[in-house]
Amino acid sequence: CGKGTLFFGKGDRYTGEWLSDKMNGQGKMYTGNGIIFEGGFVSNLKHGVAKIWFPDGKVFREVWHNGVLKEHHKEYTVPFDQMENELLEEDKTIEEENPNEMFTKLINQQKDSV
């Protein structure tokens, strides 16, 4: 159980929580084309409530279950500099929070959104 970054090539990388050498817990998947997936993972699969950030400022909320997309909603559009600030603030929150509490919050958010 820990935190770290894995580089996949072509500018793709994952930064977040790990368990048994798999993406588990909260993390961010950065793609080489500027798209950022921010949300939960279980055994390397997207799982729970997530935000998808696009370079043009569009932000979508998605709900995943064991790697399968269940819901997709447009949330809002933000200027790029504001998007960077939001992501940096959320990075601080991820680093400061207890992983067990974050997982519980994620499960509760998922229940509330269904």
N, C-alpha and C positions, 0 to 999 in steps of 0.2 A: 504494500500500500504506500503510495507516494505520489509525487508530482514530477513532471518532466516534459520534455519536448522530443518528438520524433519527426525527422525530415523524410518525406517520401520521394522527393525529386520533382522537377518541373515547378518548383516554388511551393509545393504543397507541404503542409506540416500540421501536426497536432500538438497542442500545448494544453496540459491539464492533468487530471488525476489518472492513476494507473493502479491496477490490482492484478497480480499474477501475470505480469507482462502483457496485459490487455488494457485498452482504454475503458475505464470504469469510473463513473462519477461525472463531475462537471468538467467541461473542456471546450476548447475552440479549435476548429478545423479551418485552416487558412488555405485557400487555393491560389495557384499561381496567377489566375485571372482576376484576383481581388475579391472573390466571394468569401464570406466568413460565416461558418456555421457555429453557433454558440448554444450549447445545451448539454444534455446528458447522454451518457454512453453506458451500455452494459455489455460486457464481453465483446468489445469492438463494434457493437451495433448502436446506431442512433436510437435513443430511448427517452421518452418524456417530452416535456415542453422545450421548444428551442426557438431561437431567433436566427434568421438568415439575413445577413447584411450584404447589400450589393454596392458596387463602386459608385453607382449613380445616386446613392442615398436612400434607395427603397429598402424597407425593413419588413420582413414577413415573419409571422408567428406560425410555427408548425408543431404538430403533435405526432410523435413517433412511438411505435410499439415494436420492440425487437427488430429494428431495421426497416419496418414498414410504415410509410407515411399514412397517417390517419386523418389529419386536418391540415389545411393550408389557408392562411388568412393574411391579407395585406394589413399592416399596422399603420405605417406612416412613412413619410419621406423626410430625411434630415440632410443638411449640408454636410459635406465630407469632413470638415474640421470638427463639427459637433459630433459626428459619428465616432471619430477618433477619440474624443474626450469621453464619450459614453463608454466605449470599449475599455479605455484605460481605467476609468472608475470601477467598472465591473471586474477587471482583472484584480484590482486591490481587494474587492469584496471576496472573490474566489480564494485569494491567498489568505485572507483573514478568517474565513468561516471554517467551522468544523465540518469535515466531509460527511459525517453521519447526519448532521443537521441539514446540510444542503440536500442530501438524498431524500430526507423526510419532507422538506419543502417542495422538492420536485414532484414527489408522489402526490402530495396534497394539491399542488397546482394542477397536476394532470387530472385528479378526481374532480376538481372544481370546474375544469374546462369541458368535461364530458357531459 
